[in-house]
Amino acid sequence: MEKIFSPAAIEKRWYETWEQSGYFAPQGGETPFSIPIPPPNVTGSLHMGHGFQQAIMDALIRYHRMKGDNTLWQVGTDHAGIATQMLVERQLEAEGINREALGRDAFVEKVWEWKAQSGGTITRQLRRLGASADWSRERFTMDPGLSQAVQTVFIQLYEEGLIYRGQRLVNWDPKLHTAISDLEVVSEEENGHLWHLRYPLSDGSGHLVVATTRPETMLGDSAVAVHPEDERYRDLVGKMIALPLCDREIPIIADEYVDPEFGTGCVKITPAHDFNDYEVGQRHQLPLHNILTRDAAISDAAPPAYRQLDRYAARERIVADFEALGLLERVDDHLLKVPRGDRSGVVVEPWLTPQWYVDAKKLAGPAIEAVESGAIQFVPRQWENTYFAWMRDIQDWCISRQLWWGHRIPAWYDPEGNIYVGEDEAAVRTAHSLPDSLALSQDEDVLDTWFSSALWTFSTLGWPDETEELATFHPASVLVTGFDIIFFWVARMIMMTLHFRKEVPFHTVYVHGLVRDGEGQKMSKSKGNVIDPIDLIDGIDLETLVEKRTAGMMQPKMADRIAKQTRRHFPEGIPGFGTDALRFTFYSLASTGRDIKFDINRMEGYRNFCNKLWNAARYVLANCEDVSFDSGDAELSLPDRWIMSRLERSTRDVEQAIDNYRFDLASQALYEFVWNEFCDWYLELSKPVLWDADSQPARALGTQRTLLQVLETTLRLLHPMMPFITEEIWQTVGPLAGRPGSTIMLQPWPQPDPGRLDEEAEAEVGWLQGVIVAIRTIRGEAQLGPAKTLDVLIRNATEVDETRFQRNAPLLQKLAKVDSVTLLKPADEVPPALSALHQQLEVLVPMAGVVDIEAEKARLEKELEKHRKEMDRLQTKLSNPNFVDRAPSDVVENERSKQRAAQDAFDKVGEQLARLQGLH
């Protein structure tokens, strides 16, 4: 093994070996275990959320593969309708090519060309994370097989009356000219205004005041609503309003939707341009006045004075006209949530347009029952409540999109507007006996990408054909997903799979939290806190990082702010930590269901963990290269028995944690065992035994075998979480430990062995550790060098302690650098000494010849004064409002952290000084 662990030197080599050798393909016993990957967008690149999610899935897959399960990780990508179409459109526009001029078929061909050339970025990055997915079975939602499944489902649902075409409100993106889902709408608070408008009563007896953030929509008002129990307006219900600027009247209606405490208690109702108003309109059978065009300009349904005006130009004119008529009560500044398309960035409009819908209410019942019965379980279970809340109030699902890239809706229209649904035009004509002379035109829309994704678990396995893979791996064992798509994806998969397969799509849904930055803020480009997982793996210099974070920013001030912020946080760029350190950091943070605060400083600790493991392996190999497991008498020492017992407990803890999706507990158990018990203690305890190999060969052989067995087993325990370093080390250690094979990933998962538990050894080594720690504490506090040997006195020793001191004297001498250990009797006089406790034992080091008491007091008093001055300085700084209120929050928190550290140091030195002053 190389002296220094270098992730870059091994990761690419091992991944290529695994993939080329076919190790990721299903293999194993009769028990299937499968995970369907949430298909990332084909346009996407890896972000921290992907990285966390893939790490969880890969750990589960590697774990079950090692347990002998027939394991499939079904991988693939989503065609991402809007994102992909926008990307290719921009590329064509840069070449001076217009999509409309190019035509639909040619444009779609250009998209396929783009996918062939550039669509593999995300899958290459998944490989960098060590994802052991079966790439030979990679699927794409526009593949012929998946497209056939989509078409089959659409046709069947239409024939069953569960898909229909209707005119309802949708989220309309006036730049992209398509309906978009709620998930594609980003609502953020912005500064705006609240206009208070006077609406005159038709009989001239007065007016009502309504408030709106969108004055232009008043052109489409159908009513003014008040609460039915509002005494102020009860007598007005049923009367008419003369709608200003429009030559029509609207009624005053009573509806419980109105909050009588908000504003004047009067609400303008615009059913064609507000989702809540639409529901009110349906209840009261109000007319729909669609006053916007697909570009969000004013339509011909509005009065002539406003037609063709952009919505914001119309707003200005309408407000001016209200003011001229004396009908503008007032204008207030107002903080409001503004919905914008996540791709276009423009304000989305609720718009009335013909679309295709799935009757989701009829599909929801079985999907609710599947979770209620336990056929599907959410982890953590609280997410079931979110699922039920959505499903019990489910609305019909708009599945059509006004795009060219995607699954084109298999519906045709004749000149009379009659609809015919089928596989193709020929099938439609045959099924409905339509003559060739009757002109048919196919629907221009494509299906929502969530429609094809809803079929993911079974379409990727060959459905509608009844394949062997479908019979083996469906339902999937577990789905790993974020909470934000429980409704958009998880619920729809459950509905569709139950309807078409009569079985659940998966048995368990593991819901993970959102990956946030170290301060708990959501990662976003505008905040300048986005971290690329590949940069954490490979490293990136400061200037490249700044350029990457500010690329494409149109606002110079924002770019400058983010550049400064990046330079402050990463003055030397980001060092490369390697994939294993990144993955282990993810696992350490993976407490079920909670958002993850990703602190890059933790990665340094786990990179050190990799180095610790590497160096431990080098020590083992240096001492065990010629060890035989087939011949020679071996005797296990106390430390050997102890570490085997601790390994047994750790094996059980890790397995239980993974089985319960507690990757944080699994990683913690492994870290504690490897770092503290194996490296810090057992390797040190093994040295005296190996040093005396000539005089005690059987004991030395026992320790050598134990070193190899424990390291090899630990590598297998770690492998699902840290695949690269464990594979590299195992290739040498495995054969030496009697485990030949081509790869660690196909080795069996360590099995529990009750025979390895040894409570007696654990108790005695625990006692030994306590004594050694007490001696080291004294040595550290008195600043006695590690090479200085000490005479130790012990008070309050029992007969058991006396026996243990006798048995472990050689270990104490070597590990604690002790010349002698004297057990004091109660009547013995104790000289001036430094002391520390372990249980009831008082461990004493006489100061004579070891410590100059007066010099030590002087040193400690000087150090105490230094810490006092630092505390005073920090207190003054943190008491200054100008600093606390104006400095960046991370800078202030850093100073508070320094203050806590100074206080801790002051207290510790004070305790040492007090002990010395108490000596006589």
Disulfide bonds with the S-S distance in Angstrom:
none
